[in-house]
Amino acid sequence: MIEHIPTTTVDRMLMEWNRVLQPGGTLVLELPDFDGVVESYADADDTDEIELLLKYVYGSQRFESDYHRWGWNFERLSARVERAGFNRVNREPPQDYHAQE
């Protein structure tokens, strides 16, 4: 959901999550990889695939706040996460419904 948060708020939010997370706890962020989506979009030729990729960029827009405010990739987001005090930042395959798409 971090892609739905204004980029000007992300640093404060990450610092607060770091503050309230129990020692040794794990923060899991799952979101579209903007760079990967853009690369896939450039290569896409199927209308359904293009529509899905556009949702990854702009959000599904099913309701007022269901849009993306920022495009993150691993490098940009991990730098912000580390700056907020987290360590051991890892990139993992998707675990939510995106894993099936």
N, C-alpha and C positions, 0 to 999 in steps of 0.2 A: 503493500500500500504506500510505500514511500514515494512512488512516482506521482501520487495524488496530493502530496504535500508541497507547498511553495518552497522553492529552493532556499529562500531567505530564512525559513524556519527550520530547515533540516539540521543544521549544526546544533541548535538549542535542543531539539528533540532527541538527537543521538546522545548528547551529554546527559540529558535527563534519564534516558533509558539505561545508560551506563551507571548512573548514580543509583537507580532503584533495582537493578538486576543483582541477584544474589551473587556473592563471590563464587567464581567458577561456573556461573550460569552461561547460557548460550543465547545469543541474539540471532534469529534467523530472519533474513530479508530475502524475499522472493519477488522478483520483478522482471519485466522485459529488459533484455539487453538491447539498448537502443542501436548500437552499432551493428549487431547481428541482424536485427530486424531490418535496418536500412539495406544491408547487403542482400538479405533474402528478398526484399521488395524489388531491388534492382534486377534480380534474376527471375522474378515471378512472371508467369504468363497465364496462370489460371485465375479466373475472376474470384472464385471462393477463397483462394489463398491470399490474393491481394486484399480482399475485404478483411480477412483475419489479421493480416499484418498491419493494416491501417488501424485496427482496434488496439494493437499493441503500441502503436505510436500515440494515438489520440484518446484511448480509452473507449469503452463500449458505449458510453453516453446514454445509458438506460435511464438515468435520473440525473438531477442537477450536478452533483459532485462526482459523477462517474466519468471523469476525463483526466488525462495525465498532464501534470504541470511541468514535468521535466523529463528529459531523456537521459537515463543513467547508463553507463557501462561499468564494468568491473573496476577499471582503473580510477575513474572519477569518484565512484561511490566508496571504494575501499580507502581512498585517501581521506575522505571525510570521516569515515568510521574510525580509522586509526587516529585522526586528529581529535576525535571525541574521547579517546582513551581506551578503545578496544584493542586487543591484540589477537594474534592468530586468526587473521581474516582469510577465509578459504572460499574458493569458488566451487560450488557443487552443482550437480544436475538438478533440474526442477523436481519438486516433490508434490506440488499441488496439481490442479487440473491441467496446467500447462504441459505437464509431462505426457499427457495423452494426445495433445494436439500436434 
